Amino acid sequence: MEFKTLANGIKMPMVGLGVFKMPVDKTKECVLAALKTGYRLIDTAQTYKNEKEVGKAIRESGIPRKDIFVTTKIWLPDYSFEGAQKATKRSLDALGLDYIDLMLIHQPMGDYIGAWRGLEKLYKEGACKAIGMSNCFPNIIADICETVNIKPMVNQVEMHPFFQQELNIETMKSYGIVPEAWAPLNEGKRNLFRQPILTEIGKKYGKTAAQVALRWNIQRGVIVIPKSDQEYQLKENIDIFDFKLSDEDMKKIATMDIGHSEIVDLLNPKFIKYVHNFKY
């Protein structure tokens, strides 16, 4: 496993397991399988409704708590100074943990600056070892960094060969923020697992198109959290540290960018309304 060092010196694994839309009755088993395979980063959220199962898996794994990096996220109804603190306490209780390695604000909407102030307090108190944002485009992450006292240490956004977000990465790096990719395999859209460019590159290294896509992000300095509940995929997704893509490979993959998401349009007013009214 390779690690990225956050602005405060904490090391974060570069590959983790995302549990978005993972059924509650399968979460514990899948997280245990991932931990057994070698994963040490688990990414959940309050809206995923499976924090409790993630916590059970961590405790049952037998792996020292200090060796597992746990990320979770708070949602809009708790976006205030006090609300963020209460929400974090709920996550700690659900996970059954004494601290959260990385707490994220899930969407930059509503009073997310007020919520950030609450996370700053929790960070200083040690309840959160690191704090960050999610789903911030370059203008938003820059505005946050110019506003707050403690800059986000991570910004988790959609990033894969079809939506590369180079400006966002440049912006994050200019502020010392580590980029993290959700849906690094584009949820399989555009036939990513058989995509010709990725497949052809993979043949040179004895790797799959998915492994090439993940390795591409790793070489850009981006942490990835692919989701899988299949054991062979768990093994495949973490087996990406024994090869390196050439500059030519990276340039070929750069041509795949379509410049926008086909998973969710964060700029669509209808999506903003949906998020504000989403109940979990």
VOGU-3710 file (C-alpha; in Angstrom, 3 decimals, decimal comma):
1> mefktlangi> 0,000/0,000/0,000  1,087/3,546/-0,741  0,036/6,553/1,326  -0,594/10,259/0,894  0,471/12,590/3,685  -2,220/15,111/4,601  -1,425/18,717/5,481  -1,316/17,869/9,196  1,125/14,978/8,709  -1,390/12,127/8,924
11> kmpmvglgvf> -0,885/9,351/6,372  -3,917/8,203/4,396  -3,989/4,987/2,310  -4,228/5,630/-1,421  -6,746/2,850/-2,048  -9,814/2,239/0,062  -13,233/0,638/-0,004  -16,283/2,798/-0,613  -19,562/1,472/0,783  -22,021/3,785/-0,984
21> kmpvdktkec> -25,243/1,900/-1,833  -23,888/-1,216/-0,149  -26,785/-3,120/1,431  -26,735/-2,978/5,212  -26,932/-6,758/5,487  -23,810/-7,141/3,326  -21,696/-4,278/4,650  -20,033/-5,976/7,617  -19,099/-9,051/5,604  -17,710/-6,969/2,738
31> vlaalktgyr> -15,686/-4,659/4,993  -14,244/-7,674/6,800  -13,279/-9,212/3,453  -11,656/-5,956/2,369  -9,681/-5,645/5,600  -8,546/-9,257/5,254  -7,429/-8,512/1,679  -5,279/-5,613/2,847  -7,497/-2,556/2,695  -6,970/-0,061/5,503
41> lidtaqtykn> -9,228/2,781/4,321  -12,999/2,475/4,630  -15,265/5,267/3,364  -18,849/5,593/4,580  -21,350/8,391/5,319  -24,344/9,067/7,505  -26,604/8,963/4,444  -25,340/5,476/3,541  -26,999/4,126/6,713  -24,259/1,534/7,251
51> ekevgkaire> -21,880/3,216/9,712  -22,911/0,747/12,420  -21,970/-2,243/10,264  -18,648/-0,650/9,291  -17,836/-0,215/12,966  -18,730/-3,825/13,755  -16,420/-5,063/11,009  -13,546/-2,937/12,288  -13,924/-4,290/15,797  -14,276/-7,899/14,636
61> sgiprkdifv> -11,322/-7,706/12,239  -8,716/-7,952/14,998  -6,708/-5,218/13,278  -5,473/-2,457/15,601  -7,697/0,608/15,385  -4,713/2,843/14,644  -4,055/0,904/11,443  -7,512/1,516/9,947  -8,443/4,859/8,387  -12,173/5,587/8,685
71> ttkiwlpdys> -13,930/8,303/6,701  -17,538/9,375/7,149  -19,617/12,410/6,192  -22,306/14,680/7,632  -25,409/15,828/5,744  -27,245/19,144/5,235  -29,687/19,152/8,197  -26,624/19,228/10,483  -24,872/22,073/8,678  -24,307/24,528/11,517
81> fegaqkatkr> -21,675/25,044/14,179  -23,591/23,043/16,786  -25,167/20,671/14,282  -21,841/19,442/12,946  -20,683/18,614/16,448  -23,884/16,713/17,271  -23,743/14,865/13,945  -20,150/13,819/14,561  -21,140/12,468/17,967  -23,858/10,397/16,261
91> sldalgldyi> -21,314/8,966/13,826  -18,928/8,116/16,646  -21,744/6,333/18,476  -22,885/4,470/15,351  -19,362/3,409/14,445  -18,509/2,589/18,050  -15,231/4,489/17,754  -13,400/7,028/19,904  -12,381/9,164/16,942  -12,947/9,519/13,203
101> dlmlihqpmg> -9,888/9,654/10,970  -11,507/11,916/8,391  -14,844/13,709/8,655  -16,172/15,278/5,468  -18,935/17,745/4,725  -20,860/15,762/2,119  -22,132/18,584/-0,116  -21,087/22,271/-0,261  -24,645/23,567/0,123  -26,581/25,315/2,873
111> dyigawrgle> -24,571/26,549/5,872  -21,503/24,466/5,157  -19,202/27,199/6,477  -21,010/27,083/9,813  -20,640/23,312/9,797  -16,964/23,695/8,957  -16,451/25,865/12,046  -17,928/23,006/14,072  -15,544/20,513/12,490  -12,618/22,833/13,183
121> klykegacka> -13,527/22,683/16,880  -13,789/18,880/16,809  -10,463/18,647/15,007  -8,765/20,723/17,684  -10,338/18,502/20,347  -9,161/15,297/18,639  -12,569/13,789/17,830  -11,635/14,065/14,146  -8,025/13,456/13,176  -8,583/15,221/9,840
131> igmsncfpni> -11,418/17,198/8,239  -12,327/17,836/4,634  -14,931/18,531/1,983  -16,674/16,519/-0,682  -18,050/17,434/-4,106  -16,365/20,838/-4,327  -15,528/22,249/-7,740  -12,425/24,490/-8,054  -14,229/27,780/-7,348  -15,919/26,389/-4,235
141> iadicetvni> -12,809/24,797/-2,746  -10,861/28,027/-3,387  -13,569/30,119/-1,706  -13,588/27,821/1,321  -9,815/27,990/1,653  -9,902/31,791/1,486  -12,614/31,888/4,183  -11,844/29,349/6,909  -9,119/29,077/9,540  -8,178/25,433/8,930
151> kpmvnqvemh> -8,130/24,470/5,272  -9,741/21,204/4,178  -7,196/18,409/4,136  -9,089/16,361/1,532  -11,621/17,127/-1,194  -13,469/14,015/-2,341  -14,941/14,389/-5,822  -15,879/12,302/-8,838  -12,704/11,629/-10,849  -12,014/8,979/-13,489
161> pffqqelnie> -10,659/8,902/-17,067  -13,925/10,284/-18,477  -14,109/13,167/-15,945  -10,541/14,088/-15,091  -10,937/17,428/-13,266  -7,409/18,701/-13,892  -8,210/22,273/-12,779  -9,715/20,936/-9,575  -6,592/18,903/-8,858  -4,363/21,908/-9,549
171> tmksygivpe> -6,504/24,077/-7,265  -6,436/21,533/-4,457  -2,695/21,086/-4,672  -2,171/24,858/-4,570  -3,909/24,860/-1,178  -2,232/21,712/0,115  -5,398/19,623/-0,221  -5,226/15,924/-1,124  -7,629/14,936/-3,934  -9,732/11,813/-3,483
181> awaplnegkr> -11,870/10,172/-6,157  -15,284/8,689/-5,627  -16,575/6,530/-8,500  -13,008/6,134/-9,841  -14,360/3,490/-12,232  -17,245/5,680/-13,438  -19,690/3,110/-12,029  -18,845/1,061/-15,125  -20,424/3,605/-17,466  -19,080/4,019/-21,024
191> nlfrqpilte> -18,072/0,369/-20,860  -15,029/1,296/-18,779  -14,132/-2,305/-17,985  -13,651/-3,028/-21,695  -12,677/0,453/-22,874  -10,204/0,038/-25,784  -7,503/2,481/-24,634  -7,478/1,176/-21,063  -7,610/-2,447/-22,216  -4,732/-2,006/-24,663
201> igkkygktaa> -2,567/-0,303/-22,049  -3,409/-3,017/-19,553  -2,156/-5,758/-21,872  1,381/-4,370/-21,589  1,367/-4,847/-17,831  -0,873/-7,867/-17,443  -3,550/-5,680/-15,857  -7,241/-5,051/-16,456  -8,793/-1,839/-17,738  -10,089/-1,163/-14,220
211> qvalrwniqr> -6,616/-1,525/-12,731  -5,215/0,864/-15,331  -7,935/3,428/-14,521  -7,168/3,202/-10,804  -3,419/3,345/-11,339  -3,856/6,428/-13,543  -5,487/8,299/-10,653  -2,863/7,067/-8,197  -0,105/8,470/-10,407  -1,901/11,815/-10,419
221> gvivipksdq> -1,692/11,798/-6,621  -5,387/10,979/-6,232  -6,686/8,596/-3,552  -9,301/6,146/-4,882  -12,179/4,379/-3,128  -13,700/1,878/-5,585  -16,739/-0,038/-4,369  -17,040/-3,795/-4,709  -18,687/-6,648/-2,847  -16,931/-9,329/-4,910
231> eyqlkenidi> -13,771/-10,876/-3,457  -11,946/-11,104/-6,799  -12,644/-7,409/-7,463  -11,474/-6,432/-3,985  -8,165/-8,156/-4,717  -7,917/-6,705/-8,207  -8,617/-3,138/-7,131  -5,816/-3,099/-4,581  -3,303/-4,899/-6,809  -2,113/-1,741/-8,567
241> fdfklsdedm> 1,208/-0,964/-6,919  3,451/-3,330/-8,877  3,417/-1,416/-12,168  3,702/2,159/-13,397  2,049/3,776/-16,393  4,391/5,508/-18,843  4,081/9,160/-19,837  2,709/7,945/-23,161  0,071/5,876/-21,359  -0,954/8,888/-19,278
251> kkiatmdigh> -1,255/11,057/-22,400  -3,459/8,471/-24,125  -5,780/8,328/-21,119  -5,908/12,138/-21,062  -7,682/12,003/-24,450  -10,633/10,166/-22,883  -11,871/13,151/-20,864  -15,389/14,301/-21,792  -15,225/17,144/-19,254  -18,363/16,431/-17,252
261> seivdllnpk> -20,097/13,843/-15,128  -22,591/11,324/-16,445  -23,386/10,148/-12,911  -24,714/13,327/-11,283  -24,912/16,945/-12,445  -23,888/18,935/-9,381  -24,645/22,202/-11,207  -28,248/21,341/-12,031  -30,719/23,356/-9,884  -32,987/20,304/-9,728
271> fikyvhnfky> -30,174/18,340/-8,070  -29,586/21,145/-5,560  -33,287/21,074/-4,662  -33,165/17,286/-4,365  -30,202/17,418/-1,971  -31,841/20,037/0,229  -34,978/17,912/0,523  -33,304/14,509/0,805  -34,222/12,635/3,974  -32,357/9,616/5,282
//
